[in-house]
Structure formats: C-alpha cells, structure tokens
Amino acid sequence: MRSLFTYWHLDLLMAVFLLTICIGYFYLTGFTISRKLRYFFAGYCLVVLSVASPLHFLGENYLMSAHMLSHVILLLIAAPLLVMGIPDNLDNTYLKSISERMAKTPWLAWLAGVLIMWFWHIPVIFNSLFKSSDPGSGNFIFGQSILQNLHLISLIIAGIIFSWPVVGPITSRRIPPLQAVLYLSSACIFCSVLGLLITFAPTGVYTGYLQMQDHFGFLKIIRNENGISPLIDQQIAGLIMWVPGCLIYLSASMLILFKWFRGEKGKPVFITHNNHHDGKSN
C-alpha cells in the first residue's frame, strides 16, 4: 500500500479551471505585481490543497470529515483570499461593473454563499456525487466525475461572490461595517444550523460513505486502527461545519467591528466603510 501523502491528483477539468483563475486574475490586474498578490497566492494554494491533495483523496474516497474540511477551506478561506488578492481601486471596467452590482444587491451574494453549501449537503444531492464517481485504475489515483468537479468549482465561485461585498477591490463599493457584521453573522447562523443537522442526522442519511469501496487499502486503518466509524466521521464533519465554519464568520465580524471602532477606512483585511469617494480616506 502506498503512502497517503503520494495521493496527489489534479483532474483535467479542474486544471483548466485553475488555469482560468490565474489568467483572469492577471488580466484584471493588468499583469502587474503588487503586495496583494500574496493573498491571491495563499488562496490559490489552498484551492489546490482542497482539490488535488491527499485531503481531497480522503474526502472523495473515505472520510466525510475530510470532504467537509475541503468545503470550508474553499468557501470560507480560499475564495475570500482570492478576492483580497486583487489590488485596491484598479481602473478596470469589469471590476467596477462587478462591484457596482454587488453593492446594489449584496443579498444575492449572501444567498449564493449560503445556499450553495446547503444545496450540496441535501442528502440526495450529496449521495449522487458518489454514485456518479468512478474510482479509476491504472495511472489514475482516483476518478472524478463531471458532477464532482462542478460541485467543487461552484463552491469556489460562490465563495468569491459571497466575499466580494465585504472584501471587494473597490473600497467605496463594499458594504458598511455594521451591515457587513449582519451579513456575516447571519451566514454563521445558517452554517451552524447545517452543521447541527449533519452532526445529529442518522448514520444512513449520507449513504455515500457507508458504501465506500476500499480500492486503496485505507479503510481498515481508518475503521479499525483509528476507530473512525461512519457515525463518528459524520459527526466530525458536522462539527467542522458547525464550530470552525461559524468561527470564521464571527472572527471576520469581530475584525470589522474592531476596525470600525478604531475609525480606520479603506485598508484592511476584512474591511470597513462604504466610502463613496472611490477609496479616499476622510
């Protein structure tokens, strides 16, 4: 049996998507290098970790908890970092247009971020991801269906849309701090409810992990040596959504409040004021 850390694989469709993200980023930024690039690079590395690493391998083949951890990383950490990597106040028509729309309808962005997570955890939808999968053989580490790829891509896109009104590149088109706190805190509530439902759901609800085929020889180690039963695995997955997931929302809210009380405008990590002077501080 091979070492778990050798199970890296990038599906072709996902590779094309990742390349598109890179090209899109440098096109929007005019192929310039700025200090914000570090945020984009960090987010990009987290995306790769979530869709191509042994963590993803475990999530697709053995552990719902690993699958959930990938979801949280993509939607709540990697996607905001990708948006934060865009330099402030670029003179770009596309960015201005996107930011204008987000500023006018932040509730649509909120729905995108919250509903996409709920959608993929509806049991019949979630279980279909595994029914459509093909474990692969030969030179492939694991097979991945179009549906599995689309579900990962949708999480990244939804995360970008959700975080845009809060950390978008045009500071004057970000939602005001108190509205941002409500935006994030309400998402935290729905995240917690979903995590609670998964934690206390009966074992047979998510059948994909009950019917896993041990194509790679890790199931005995997971079940017998580590003592992770399907029920325990599902409970850990729910807790990941419930506690760390909500903590990310709340931490961002607290940071916004802290910056608001200090009266800082425009520079940020998770940002602040809806200043209608295109990023100029008062």
Secondary structure as GFF3:
##gff-version 3
##sequence-region A 1 282
A	DSSP	three_ten_helix	4	6	.	.	.	ID=ss1
A	DSSP	alpha_helix	12	28	.	.	.	ID=ss2
A	DSSP	alpha_helix	37	52	.	.	.	ID=ss3
A	DSSP	alpha_helix	54	61	.	.	.	ID=ss4
A	DSSP	alpha_helix	64	72	.	.	.	ID=ss5
A	DSSP	pi_helix	73	78	.	.	.	ID=ss6
A	DSSP	alpha_helix	79	84	.	.	.	ID=ss7
A	DSSP	alpha_helix	93	104	.	.	.	ID=ss8
A	DSSP	alpha_helix	106	120	.	.	.	ID=ss9
A	DSSP	alpha_helix	123	131	.	.	.	ID=ss10
A	DSSP	alpha_helix	146	167	.	.	.	ID=ss11
A	DSSP	three_ten_helix	171	173	.	.	.	ID=ss12
A	DSSP	alpha_helix	177	200	.	.	.	ID=ss13
A	DSSP	three_ten_helix	203	205	.	.	.	ID=ss14
A	DSSP	three_ten_helix	207	209	.	.	.	ID=ss15
A	DSSP	alpha_helix	219	220	.	.	.	ID=ss16
A	DSSP	pi_helix	221	225	.	.	.	ID=ss17
A	DSSP	alpha_helix	230	242	.	.	.	ID=ss18
A	DSSP	alpha_helix	244	262	.	.	.	ID=ss19
###
